[in-house]
């Protein structure tokens, strides 16, 4: 489970990931994945579609992503 950090936040959470239509991902590949944030209370009303994030192992960043859908409505940013 990699650590997930969203743009603009210092807090990180572990995230359980499931790759869509793939079992393994190799360096430089682009994939679609579902990520379940294990500490969702850190990001209540903060996430939005198009938001960038990074994931890593310890302090090492191993990849970047972009939110394309938010399933947990408690995490979706309130409309300003």
C-alpha positions in Angstrom: 0.0 0.0 0.0 1.7 3.2 -1.1 1.3 6.5 0.6 -0.9 9.0 -1.1 -0.5 12.8 -0.9 -2.8 15.3 -2.7 -1.7 18.7 -4.0 -1.8 21.3 -1.4 -1.7 19.0 1.6 1.1 17.9 3.9 -0.9 15.0 5.3 -0.5 11.6 3.7 -2.5 8.4 3.9 -1.9 4.9 2.9 -4.0 3.8 0.0 -5.1 0.4 -1.2 -4.9 0.3 -5.0 -6.6 -2.0 -7.5 -5.4 -1.6 -11.1 -8.2 -1.7 -13.6 -7.7 -4.5 -16.2 -4.1 -5.2 -15.0 -2.4 -7.1 -12.3 1.1 -5.5 -12.5 2.3 -2.1 -13.5 5.8 -1.5 -14.8 7.9 1.7 -14.8 6.7 4.5 -17.1 3.3 2.8 -17.7 0.0 4.7 -17.5 -2.9 2.8 -15.9 -6.3 3.4 -14.4 -6.6 2.4 -10.8 -9.1 2.5 -7.9 -7.5 3.8 -4.7 -9.2 3.4 -1.3 -7.8 5.9 1.1 -7.3 4.3 4.5 -7.5 7.6 6.4 -10.4 9.3 4.6 -11.1 11.7 7.4 -7.9 13.6 6.5 -9.4 14.5 3.1 -13.1 15.2 3.9 -14.6 17.7 1.5 -11.1 18.3 -0.1 -10.9 16.2 -3.3 -12.1 17.2 -6.7 -12.0 15.7 -10.2 -8.8 16.8 -12.0 -6.8 17.1 -8.7 -3.3 15.8 -8.9 -1.7 13.5 -6.4 1.5 11.6 -5.8 2.1 8.2 -4.3 5.2 6.8 -2.8 7.0 4.3 -0.7 8.4 6.0 2.4 9.9 9.3 1.2 10.4 8.1 -2.4 7.8 9.2 -4.9 7.0 6.3 -7.2 4.2 7.8 -9.3 1.7 10.5 -10.0 -2.0 10.5 -10.7 -5.1 12.5 -11.4 -8.5 12.1 -9.8 -11.0 11.1 -12.5 -13.9 10.1 -10.2 -14.8 10.4 -6.5 -16.9 7.5 -5.2 -17.0 8.5 -1.5 -19.2 11.7 -1.4 -17.8 12.7 2.0 -14.5 13.4 0.3 -15.8 15.5 -2.6 -15.0 19.2 -2.2 -18.0 21.4 -1.5 -18.8 23.7 -4.5 -17.6 27.2 -3.8 
